[in-house]
């Protein structure tokens, strides 16, 4: 079982870090303050507000 990692903050840095760790095979939970950011990430698998064009 892979390591579980939590990233607090879904801004550009938090999203980039979470994405990198997920690509490396870690289970990552990303926490966002803004509800619309959470919805956007869950629906489109992309943080259009803080890190557009990165999946």
C-alpha positions as CSV (number, residue, x, y, z in Angstrom):
1,X,0.0,0.0,0.0
2,X,1.3,3.4,-1.0
3,X,1.9,6.3,1.4
4,X,-1.1,8.6,1.9
5,X,-0.2,12.3,1.8
6,X,-2.4,15.3,2.5
7,X,-1.8,18.7,0.9
8,X,-3.5,21.7,2.5
9,X,-4.2,24.4,0.1
10,X,-5.2,24.0,-3.5
11,X,-3.6,27.1,-4.9
12,X,-0.9,26.8,-7.6
13,X,1.8,25.4,-5.3
14,X,-0.5,22.9,-3.5
15,X,-2.0,21.7,-6.8
16,X,1.4,21.3,-8.4
17,X,2.7,19.4,-5.4
18,X,-0.3,17.2,-5.2
19,X,-0.1,16.5,-8.9
20,X,3.5,15.6,-8.8
21,X,3.1,13.2,-5.8
22,X,0.1,11.6,-7.5
23,X,2.1,11.0,-10.6
24,X,4.7,9.3,-8.4
25,X,2.1,6.9,-7.2
26,X,1.2,8.3,-3.8
27,X,-2.4,8.6,-2.6
28,X,-3.0,12.3,-2.3
29,X,-5.8,14.2,-0.6
30,X,-5.9,17.9,-1.6
31,X,-7.8,20.3,0.6
32,X,-9.1,23.6,-0.8
33,X,-10.7,26.5,1.0
34,X,-12.8,27.6,-1.9
35,X,-15.8,25.4,-2.6
36,X,-15.8,26.2,-6.3
37,X,-12.2,25.1,-6.6
38,X,-13.2,21.7,-5.0
39,X,-16.1,21.3,-7.4
40,X,-14.0,22.3,-10.4
41,X,-11.2,19.8,-9.6
42,X,-13.6,17.0,-8.9
43,X,-15.5,17.6,-12.2
44,X,-12.8,18.5,-14.6
45,X,-9.7,17.0,-12.8
46,X,-8.1,20.4,-13.3
47,X,-7.7,23.5,-11.1
48,X,-8.7,26.1,-13.7
49,X,-8.6,29.0,-11.2
50,X,-5.1,28.6,-9.8
51,X,-3.3,26.3,-12.3
52,X,-5.0,26.3,-15.7
53,X,-4.0,24.0,-18.5
54,X,-2.3,21.5,-16.1
55,X,-3.9,18.1,-15.4
